[in-house]
Structures are given as structure tokens and as C-alpha cells.
Amino acid sequence: MMPALPTLDALDTTVHVVLAAHDAPEVSAALPSLRAVLSAQENVREQRYRMPGDRERFVVGRGLARHLLGQALALSPSAVAFALEPHGRPTLASGHRRDLGFTVSHTPGLVAVAISATRELGIDVEDTARVITQDIPNRFFAPDEVRELHAQPPDRQVSVFFDFWTLKEAYIKARGLGLSIPLDQFSFHLDPHQPPVLTLDPRQPDTAAHWQFFLASPTARHRLALAVRGHRVKTQSLRLWWFGVPPA
Ligand SMILES: CC(C)(COP(=O)(O)OP(=O)(O)OC[C@H]1O[C@@H](n2cnc3c(N)ncnc32)[C@H](O)[C@@H]1OP(=O)(O)O)[C@@H](O)C(=O)NCCC(=O)NCCS
């Protein structure tokens, strides 16, 4: 049976983030009911993943997204239809309400789905236990971010690295353009007491002040960043929910 999901009222001012530890026993037990709401095309996609963990994460992400969107649209989860944008972002198909946004991210041990009344919404979760090689910041971060990272004390380096990484992923996902946005044409500045601040290169056709960013550590091992465009949604109204029991 599906565990209870949040009621999706006040979506105009709230971002709901539903988290699931895909390898936890109660989430594994819910896999058949999550898989049952997927489309034939999604079933084919699941089969293409060679690693069992990738398959599970895909089913949990799509299944949860369908359940949440179904609640918000008063439809059964399997009646929710998706379209694919040119850069790969899945969105609601044109027959549905167009002001509802959702975003999905998976990493070993965690799946996150966010939903709100803005289409420009991006989430990223990362497993901070993954190996980071020395060259990654220079390859993927903006020069200001590399400088800020290297100025951190040694015990803060890993944490700040994942702050930058998840924020950058969340922003490019919220724009729906993926890696077609050059990663050195925008940068974040971190202050432990303030929300992250975005700076855009003039070549980027976007306005930094329109965005809000949020960072969280949903488990001891995972980092999460969320990017939301628009003034209607207040990030202080962010709601984190666990599907199943949160990992210890
Ligand atoms: C595809 C990409 C949008 C995210 O990839 P990712 O971090 O590996 O994977 P995540 O699990 O966080 O996100 C995947 C989900 O994002 C969504 N997605 C795919 N393309 C998207 C796009 N262009 N815009 C927004 N969302 C997208 C999908 O829902 C997908 O899950 P699903 O297919 O199971 O539904 C893209 O940013 C990418 O390829 N990143 C590679 C990593 C990298 O080099 N990052 C450098 C950042 S510093």
C-alpha cells in the first residue's frame, strides 16, 4: 500500500519536496505500486537501465511524481501525461494545468521530487560519499567559485564543493536547458547565514534577482539544492516530506 503523501494545498506559495531512500525496506515494498502507475514508455525506459539501483531510482522518481501531480490535478497517477522539452526536461503535457511545475533528482540512496505552482523549479541531490577528483572544480565551476572553494578550511571543502555542485545543477534544471548553459557563465556565492547568491554573466538572458535558492542536508550523507523562480513561491514555505521512514 502507498504510504500517505502530503496534501498539496497552497501550491501557489509552497514548494513540496518529497524524499525517498529508495533502498529502505518500506520503499522497496512500495516499488510494485509505484511501477504500476508508469506508462508503457516509462516501463521500457526502466528496462533499459542496466543497474538495479538505477532502475529503482527511476521507478521511485517517476512513480512519486505521478502520485503528487495526480493529487494536485485531481487525476489518477497513471492519467498524468508528460511531454519532453528539447533539452530533455519532462513537463506536464499540454492538456494539463500549465502553471504546475515538478522536478526530479536521484543519487545513490536518495530520490527527491519537488512540486509547486511554478514551472521554473529545479532540484538536485548528491551523495557526498562519492569520490571527487581534484580536477572537477576547474572543469565544472566558475572561477569565482573555484576561488571561494579553495579559500575554505580543509574540513569545509567537501561540504562547500557539494553546495556549489547541487546549486549549479538545480539552476540549470530549473531553466530546463541542462548542460547547454555554460557552467562558467553563472556562479554562486555562499554565506552560512544567508541564502546562496547567484551572479550571472551578461551573456546569460536571465535575471539573478528573480531566483531563490535553498540548501539542505536531508540525511548525513546527502546534499540537496532547490532553485525556484518567481515571487509567489516563498522558500520559507518549503516543505520536506519523507516517503517512508527517514534514514537514521
Ligand atoms: C540531465 C541533467 C539535467 C541532470 O542530470 P543528473 O544530475 O545526472 O541527474 P538527476 O537525477 O539530478 O536528474 C535527472 C532528472 O532530471 C530531469 N531532467 C532531465 N533533463 C532535464 C533538463 N534539461 N532540465 C531539467 N530537468 C531535466 C528528469 O526528470 C530526470 O529524471 P528522470 O528522467 O528519471 O525523470 C544535467 O544537468 C546533466 O547531465 N548533468 C550531468 C552532471 C554534471 O556534469 N554536472 C555539472 C554540474 S556542476
The ligand as a Gaussian input file, in Angstrom:
#p B3LYP/6-31G(d) Opt

LIG

0 1
 C       20.458000      15.707000     -17.129000
 C       20.788000      16.784000     -16.123000
 C       19.681000      17.823000     -16.204000
 C       20.780000      16.252000     -14.669000
 O       21.457000      15.093000     -14.581000
 P       21.876000      14.363000     -13.225000
 O       22.316000      15.312000     -12.161000
 O       22.848000      13.332000     -13.650000
 O       20.575000      13.599000     -12.755000
 P       19.398000      13.929000     -11.731000
 O       18.999000      12.630000     -11.166000
 O       19.689000      15.018000     -10.763000
 O       18.236000      14.457000     -12.687000
 C       17.632000      13.627000     -13.627000
 C       16.201000      14.123000     -13.843000
 O       16.216000      15.452000     -14.297000
 C       15.155000      15.650000     -15.217000
 N       15.745000      16.255000     -16.412000
 C       16.334000      15.682000     -17.475000
 N       16.775000      16.641000     -18.327000
 C       16.448000      17.839000     -17.776000
 C       16.622000      19.201000     -18.167000
 N       17.210000      19.546000     -19.312000
 N       16.156000      20.173000     -17.344000
 C       15.552000      19.867000     -16.190000
 N       15.358000      18.598000     -15.743000
 C       15.810000      17.603000     -16.546000
 C       14.465000      14.306000     -15.431000
 O       13.312000      14.301000     -14.609000
 C       15.493000      13.322000     -14.909000
 O       14.950000      12.209000     -14.255000
 P       14.031000      11.113000     -14.980000
 O       14.499000      11.045000     -16.392000
 O       14.238000       9.896000     -14.189000
 O       12.650000      11.654000     -14.842000
 C       22.111000      17.501000     -16.497000
 O       22.278000      18.576000     -15.653000
 C       23.344000      16.638000     -16.544000
 O       23.570000      15.863000     -17.448000
 N       24.240000      16.733000     -15.561000
 C       25.474000      15.921000     -15.540000
 C       26.315000      16.164000     -14.330000
 C       27.273000      17.346000     -14.485000
 O       28.165000      17.364000     -15.283000
 N       27.083000      18.368000     -13.626000
 C       27.907000      19.517000     -13.542000
 C       27.285000      20.478000     -12.554000
 S       28.427000      21.366000     -11.584000

